[in-house]
Amino acid sequence: MASKLSSVALLQPADQLSPFAALQMAQQAPQLLNRSSSVPSTFPFSILQAAESPEVWTAYEHLLLSCLRTRDDQTARRCLGQLTRRFGASNPRIMGLQGLYDEAVAKDQAALDSILRGYELKLTEDPTNMPVAKRRVALLRSLSRPEAAIEALVKLLDDSPADAEAWSELSDLYLSQGLYPQAIFSLEEVLLITPNAWNIHARMGEMMYLYATAKDSSVDHDSIRRLIESMRWFCRSVELCDDYLRGYYGLKMATNRLVSLDARTLDAATAAKSVDGSADQTPPSPGNVKRLNELASAKLAEIVKRSQKHSNRPGHDVAEVMAAKKLLDEDQASSQ
């Protein structure tokens, strides 16, 4: 089991591990911690024996997160203890990890409120403590206080305007409140910082698609314009990553709605004055929309087939592959 885990686990962020891989890591964590000071082990577990290196502490942090994810609070506490002894309880990153642990083991609402007050006290002492500020935002959101979380994120971004993660979280919060223009603006800020992030381009396409279909009025000029923008964002996403399933899935969804429109309707939508003042763009031809729809179908079919053939290998998310297959099946059934 250790050899299977070694290729992906200790040096990979815990939030990127599959549930099975995270469970494997957490199950081995007590043994790894016991062995780390005496018995040599193979890479990457051998990094726990290193006297001092960034990988050692990265490994402890990833073990901590995986143990919390699988509710092994005792082992998580041991990992946190190792990190605290090395860096000190006053280290901002350790304070953030301590807060995450406290939230995970909190028994009730009162405990979470107490943790929130602790965050606010720490931020009064040091407003630039980013790990604690982000934990406060996450806790406010989990407590179903989106307005307060948005306010906290806006203040955080005043202090750190180049924080792509914070802009992305703010965009998601705005979207959860149905504030599409603000959500789109926030995600555009992410793209200014990470212009080649294909997943963010796809996310922008998804957001535009949701904005276009929010009122289910596909004949409305603004809705059609947003669908066209959505299609273009998805095109940019798959241009940057030719095998990105979410990009092709979104492209298929957007073009499914556009493919039934004729050239006159597309021209009228892009020529009409936008309610949000956005610049006019050259409309796509119906033929190009159809070709993009066919391309998305072909690529999705290829990804689904490959994923089913090599289901035991790391690759695309299983739920996303299933959703793609369902979309293709529905498309095929509607065309018959």
C-alpha positions as CSV (number, residue, x, y, z in Angstrom):
1,M,0.0,0.0,0.0
2,A,2.8,2.4,0.8
3,S,4.3,2.1,-2.7
4,K,0.9,3.0,-4.2
5,L,0.5,6.0,-2.0
6,S,4.1,7.2,-2.4
7,S,3.6,8.4,-5.9
8,V,0.8,10.9,-5.0
9,A,0.4,11.5,-1.4
10,L,2.8,13.3,0.9
11,L,4.0,15.9,-1.5
12,Q,0.5,16.5,-3.1
13,P,-1.8,19.1,-1.5
14,A,-4.5,17.3,0.5
15,D,-7.4,19.0,-1.2
16,Q,-6.2,17.6,-4.5
17,L,-6.2,14.0,-3.3
18,S,-9.1,11.7,-4.1
19,P,-11.1,10.5,-1.0
20,F,-9.5,7.1,-1.3
21,A,-5.9,8.5,-1.4
22,A,-6.6,10.8,1.5
23,L,-8.0,7.8,3.5
24,Q,-4.8,5.8,2.7
25,M,-2.6,8.7,3.8
26,A,-4.6,9.2,7.1
27,Q,-4.5,5.4,7.9
28,Q,-0.7,5.3,7.5
29,A,-0.1,8.6,9.3
30,P,0.3,7.2,12.9
31,Q,2.8,4.6,11.6
32,L,4.7,7.2,9.6
33,L,4.9,9.6,12.6
34,N,6.2,6.8,14.8
35,R,8.8,5.7,12.3
36,S,9.9,9.2,11.3
37,S,12.5,9.5,14.0
38,S,14.0,6.1,13.9
39,V,13.3,3.8,11.0
40,P,14.3,4.8,7.4
41,S,11.6,4.5,4.8
42,T,11.4,4.9,1.0
43,F,10.6,8.1,-0.8
44,P,8.5,10.1,-0.3
45,F,8.1,9.0,3.3
46,S,11.8,9.2,3.7
47,I,11.5,13.0,3.7
48,L,10.2,12.8,7.2
49,Q,13.7,11.7,8.3
50,A,15.3,14.8,6.8
51,A,17.0,16.9,9.5
52,E,15.6,20.1,8.0
53,S,14.0,20.8,4.7
54,P,10.8,22.5,3.4
55,E,9.5,19.0,2.2
56,V,9.5,17.7,5.8
57,W,7.1,20.4,7.0
58,T,5.1,20.3,3.8
59,A,4.6,16.6,4.5
60,Y,3.5,17.2,8.1
61,E,1.0,19.8,6.9
62,H,-0.5,17.5,4.2
63,L,-0.7,14.7,6.8
64,L,-2.5,17.1,9.1
65,L,-5.1,18.1,6.5
66,S,-5.7,14.5,5.4
67,C,-6.2,13.4,9.0
68,L,-8.7,16.2,9.6
69,R,-10.4,15.2,6.3
70,T,-10.9,11.7,7.6
71,R,-11.7,12.6,11.2
72,D,-8.5,11.3,12.7
73,D,-8.3,14.1,15.1
74,Q,-5.7,12.5,17.4
75,T,-3.1,12.0,14.6
76,A,-3.9,15.5,13.2
77,R,-3.1,16.9,16.7
78,R,0.3,15.1,16.6
79,C,1.1,16.6,13.2
80,L,0.1,20.1,14.4
81,G,2.2,19.6,17.5
82,Q,5.3,18.8,15.3
83,L,4.7,22.0,13.2
84,T,4.1,24.1,16.3
85,R,7.3,23.0,18.0
86,R,9.3,23.8,14.9
87,F,7.8,27.2,13.9
88,G,6.1,28.4,17.1
89,A,2.5,29.1,18.0
90,S,2.8,32.7,17.0
91,N,3.7,31.9,13.4
92,P,0.8,33.1,11.1
93,R,0.6,29.9,9.1
94,I,0.6,27.8,12.3
95,M,-2.1,30.1,13.7
96,G,-4.2,29.4,10.6
97,L,-3.7,25.6,10.9
98,Q,-4.5,25.7,14.6
99,G,-7.7,27.5,13.8
100,L,-8.5,24.9,11.1
101,Y,-8.0,22.1,13.7
102,D,-10.1,23.9,16.3
103,E,-12.9,24.3,13.8
104,A,-12.7,20.6,12.8
105,V,-13.0,19.4,16.4
106,A,-15.6,22.0,17.6
107,K,-18.6,20.4,19.2
108,D,-21.3,23.0,18.7
109,Q,-22.2,26.4,17.5
110,A,-21.0,28.1,20.6
111,A,-17.5,26.6,20.1
112,L,-17.4,27.9,16.5
113,D,-18.6,31.4,17.7
114,S,-15.7,31.3,20.2
115,I,-13.2,30.5,17.5
116,L,-14.6,33.3,15.4
117,R,-14.1,35.8,18.3
118,G,-10.5,34.4,18.6
119,Y,-9.9,35.2,14.9
120,E,-11.2,38.7,15.3
121,L,-9.0,39.3,18.4
122,K,-5.9,38.1,16.5
123,L,-6.7,40.3,13.5
124,T,-7.1,43.3,15.9
125,E,-3.6,42.6,17.0
126,D,-2.3,42.0,13.5
127,P,-4.6,43.0,10.6
128,T,-2.1,41.6,8.1
129,N,-2.3,38.0,9.3
130,M,-3.5,36.5,6.1
131,P,-3.9,32.8,7.2
132,V,-6.1,33.9,10.1
133,A,-8.1,36.3,7.9
134,K,-8.8,33.6,5.4
135,R,-9.9,31.2,8.2
136,R,-12.3,33.8,9.4
137,V,-13.8,34.2,6.0
138,A,-14.1,30.4,5.6
139,L,-15.7,30.1,9.1
140,L,-18.2,33.0,8.3
141,R,-19.2,31.2,5.2
142,S,-19.7,27.9,6.9
143,L,-21.8,29.7,9.5
144,S,-24.1,30.9,6.6
145,R,-23.1,34.5,7.0
146,P,-22.2,35.4,3.3
147,E,-22.6,39.2,3.7
148,A,-20.1,39.2,6.6
149,A,-17.8,36.9,4.6
150,I,-17.9,39.2,1.6
151,E,-17.2,42.2,3.7
152,A,-14.2,40.4,5.3
153,L,-12.9,39.4,1.9
154,V,-13.1,42.9,0.5
155,K,-11.1,44.2,3.5
156,L,-8.6,41.4,2.9
157,L,-8.2,42.3,-0.7
158,D,-7.6,46.0,0.2
159,D,-4.5,44.7,2.0
160,S,-3.5,42.1,-0.5
161,P,-5.0,43.0,-4.0
162,A,-2.9,40.4,-5.8
163,D,-4.3,37.4,-3.9
164,A,-5.9,35.3,-6.7
165,E,-7.3,32.8,-4.2
166,A,-9.1,35.6,-2.3
167,W,-10.5,37.0,-5.5
168,S,-11.7,33.6,-6.6
169,E,-13.4,33.0,-3.2
170,L,-15.1,36.5,-3.4
171,S,-16.4,35.6,-6.9
172,D,-17.9,32.4,-5.6
173,L,-19.5,34.3,-2.7
174,Y,-21.0,36.9,-5.0
175,L,-22.3,34.1,-7.3
176,S,-24.0,32.4,-4.4
177,Q,-25.9,35.6,-3.8
178,G,-26.9,35.9,-7.5
179,L,-24.7,39.0,-8.0
180,Y,-23.4,38.0,-11.4
181,P,-21.7,41.3,-12.4
182,Q,-19.7,41.4,-9.2
183,A,-18.8,37.7,-9.5
184,I,-17.6,38.2,-13.1
185,F,-15.6,41.2,-12.1
186,S,-13.9,39.3,-9.3
187,L,-13.0,36.4,-11.5
188,E,-11.6,38.8,-14.1
189,E,-9.2,40.0,-11.4
190,V,-8.1,36.4,-11.0
191,L,-7.3,36.2,-14.7
192,L,-5.2,39.4,-14.5
193,I,-3.0,37.6,-12.0
194,T,-3.1,34.1,-13.7
195,P,-3.9,34.8,-17.3
196,N,-3.2,31.3,-18.5
197,A,-5.2,29.4,-16.0
198,W,-7.5,27.3,-18.2
199,N,-9.7,26.3,-15.3
200,I,-10.4,30.0,-14.5
201,H,-11.3,30.7,-18.2
202,A,-13.7,27.7,-18.0
203,R,-15.1,29.0,-14.7
204,M,-15.7,32.4,-16.4
205,G,-17.5,30.6,-19.1
206,E,-19.7,28.8,-16.6
207,M,-20.5,32.0,-14.8
208,M,-21.5,33.7,-18.1
209,Y,-23.6,30.7,-19.0
210,L,-25.4,30.9,-15.6
211,Y,-25.9,34.6,-16.1
212,A,-27.3,34.1,-19.6
213,T,-29.7,31.4,-18.5
214,A,-30.7,32.9,-15.1
215,K,-34.0,34.1,-16.5
216,D,-34.4,31.3,-19.1
217,S,-34.8,33.9,-21.9
218,S,-32.6,32.6,-24.7
219,V,-34.2,35.0,-27.2
220,D,-33.3,38.1,-25.1
221,H,-30.4,40.0,-26.7
222,D,-28.4,40.3,-23.5
223,S,-28.8,36.6,-22.8
224,I,-27.6,35.7,-26.3
225,R,-24.7,38.0,-26.0
226,R,-23.7,36.4,-22.7
227,L,-24.0,32.9,-24.2
228,I,-21.6,34.0,-27.0
229,E,-19.2,35.3,-24.4
230,S,-19.6,32.0,-22.5
231,M,-18.7,30.1,-25.6
232,R,-15.6,32.2,-26.2
233,W,-14.4,31.7,-22.6
234,F,-14.8,27.9,-23.0
235,C,-12.9,28.1,-26.3
236,R,-10.0,29.9,-24.6
237,S,-10.0,27.3,-21.9
238,V,-9.6,24.3,-24.3
239,E,-7.1,26.3,-26.3
240,L,-4.9,26.4,-23.2
241,C,-5.6,22.8,-22.2
242,D,-6.7,20.5,-25.1
243,D,-7.9,17.8,-22.7
244,Y,-9.9,19.8,-20.2
245,L,-13.2,18.1,-19.7
246,R,-15.0,21.0,-18.0
247,G,-14.0,23.3,-20.9
248,Y,-15.5,21.0,-23.5
249,Y,-18.6,20.3,-21.4
250,G,-19.3,24.0,-21.1
251,L,-18.6,24.5,-24.8
252,K,-21.1,21.8,-25.6
253,M,-23.7,23.4,-23.3
254,A,-23.3,26.9,-24.6
255,T,-23.3,25.9,-28.3
256,N,-26.4,23.7,-27.7
257,R,-28.3,26.8,-27.0
258,L,-26.7,28.9,-29.7
259,V,-26.8,26.3,-32.5
260,S,-30.5,26.7,-33.1
261,L,-30.2,30.5,-33.7
262,D,-29.9,31.9,-37.2
263,A,-27.4,34.5,-38.4
264,R,-29.9,37.3,-38.2
265,T,-30.6,36.7,-34.5
266,L,-26.9,36.5,-33.7
267,D,-26.2,39.7,-35.5
268,A,-29.1,41.5,-33.8
269,A,-28.0,40.3,-30.4
270,T,-24.4,41.5,-30.8
271,A,-25.4,44.8,-32.5
272,A,-28.0,45.7,-29.9
273,K,-27.1,48.1,-27.1
274,S,-26.0,46.1,-24.1
275,V,-27.7,46.8,-20.8
276,D,-24.4,46.6,-19.0
277,G,-22.5,48.7,-21.5
278,S,-20.2,46.0,-22.7
279,A,-18.5,46.4,-26.0
280,D,-20.0,45.0,-29.1
281,Q,-18.2,42.1,-30.8
282,T,-18.4,40.4,-34.2
283,P,-21.1,37.7,-34.0
284,P,-20.1,34.1,-34.6
285,S,-21.6,32.5,-37.8
286,P,-24.1,29.7,-37.3
287,G,-21.7,27.4,-39.2
288,N,-18.9,28.0,-36.7
289,V,-21.2,27.5,-33.8
290,K,-22.2,24.1,-35.2
291,R,-18.6,23.1,-35.8
292,L,-17.7,24.0,-32.2
293,N,-20.7,22.0,-31.0
294,E,-19.5,19.0,-33.0
295,L,-15.9,19.4,-31.8
296,A,-17.1,19.5,-28.2
297,S,-19.1,16.3,-28.7
298,A,-16.2,14.5,-30.3
299,K,-13.7,15.5,-27.5
300,L,-16.2,14.6,-24.8
301,A,-16.8,11.2,-26.3
302,E,-13.0,10.6,-26.6
303,I,-12.5,11.6,-22.9
304,V,-15.4,9.4,-21.7
305,K,-14.1,6.4,-23.7
306,R,-10.6,6.8,-22.5
307,S,-11.7,7.2,-18.9
308,Q,-13.8,4.1,-19.0
309,K,-11.0,2.1,-20.6
310,H,-8.5,3.2,-18.0
311,S,-10.8,3.6,-15.0
312,N,-8.0,2.4,-12.6
313,R,-5.6,5.2,-13.5
314,P,-5.6,8.7,-12.1
315,G,-7.3,11.1,-14.5
316,H,-10.5,13.0,-14.9
317,D,-12.9,13.3,-12.0
318,V,-15.4,10.4,-12.1
319,A,-18.4,12.6,-11.5
320,E,-17.4,14.9,-14.3
321,V,-17.0,11.9,-16.7
322,M,-20.4,10.6,-15.7
323,A,-21.9,14.1,-16.3
324,A,-20.3,14.2,-19.7
325,K,-21.6,10.8,-20.7
326,K,-25.1,11.8,-19.6
327,L,-24.9,15.0,-21.7
328,L,-23.8,13.0,-24.8
329,D,-26.6,10.4,-24.2
330,E,-29.2,13.2,-23.9
331,D,-27.9,14.9,-27.0
332,Q,-28.0,11.7,-29.0
333,A,-31.5,10.9,-27.8
334,S,-32.8,14.4,-28.7
335,S,-31.4,14.1,-32.2
336,Q,-33.2,10.8,-33.0
